[in-house]
Amino acid sequence: MAKAAVTIYHNPRCGKSRQTLARIQEAGIEPTVVLYLETPPSKAKLKEVLGLLKLGPMDVIRKKESVAKELGIGKKAYSDAALIELMVKHPILIERPIVVKGKKAVLGRPPENVDALL
């Protein structure tokens, strides 16, 4: 049986994201690295990943980002669909890193969370 591929939605400027990537590589896995700020996920992909995480959009939004504050996220009522639209338009809002393996996903905050997939 082949091992499921591992994908990391990565921001190389983020320390937690770098630490999570290093943990994956130390486990002998070379993941597919998606630089999500350069190549944001589609709405469909983001919905799929949220389903694997078993989290809602608000659970993976970086509420302290300036764009989140400008948009009033956390203060205004946004539907899940609207939040997903905003995350696709402003990928900096997506919490990082997200690691996907097969039908499971984890948020790499803290980086040790990824161990459950490895």
Residue pairs with C-beta under 8 A, 6 or more apart in sequence:
4 101
4 102
5 31
5 32
5 101
5 102
6 24
6 29
6 31
6 32
6 99
6 100
6 101
6 117
6 118
7 31
7 32
7 33
7 34
7 99
7 100
7 101
8 17
8 20
8 21
8 24
8 31
8 32
8 33
8 34
8 97
8 98
8 99
8 100
8 108
9 34
9 36
9 41
9 49
9 94
9 96
9 97
9 98
9 99
9 100
10 17
10 20
10 21
10 33
10 34
10 35
10 36
10 96
10 97
11 17
11 35
11 36
11 37
11 96
11 97
12 18
12 35
14 96
14 97
16 96
16 97
16 108
16 109
16 110
16 111
17 96
17 97
17 108
19 108
19 111
20 97
20 99
20 108
20 111
20 113
20 114
21 31
21 33
21 97
22 111
23 111
23 112
23 114
23 115
23 118
24 31
24 99
24 114
24 118
25 31
27 118
29 118
31 99
34 41
36 91
36 94
36 96
37 91
37 92
40 87
40 88
40 89
40 91
40 94
41 49
41 88
41 91
41 94
42 88
43 84
43 85
43 88
46 84
46 87
46 88
46 94
47 84
49 98
49 100
49 105
50 56
50 57
50 60
50 84
52 100
52 103
52 104
52 105
53 59
53 60
53 98
53 105
53 106
53 107
55 107
56 80
57 80
57 83
57 84
57 87
58 73
58 78
58 80
58 83
60 87
60 94
60 95
60 98
60 107
61 68
61 73
61 83
61 87
61 93
61 94
61 95
62 68
62 92
62 93
62 94
62 95
63 73
63 74
65 92
65 93
67 90
67 92
67 93
68 74
68 93
71 86
71 90
73 83
73 86
73 93
78 86
86 93
87 93
87 94
95 107
95 109
96 108
96 109
97 107
97 108
97 109
98 105
98 106
98 107
98 108
99 105
99 106
99 107
99 108
99 114
99 117
101 117
101 118
104 116
104 117
105 117
106 113
106 114
106 116
106 117
107 113
108 114
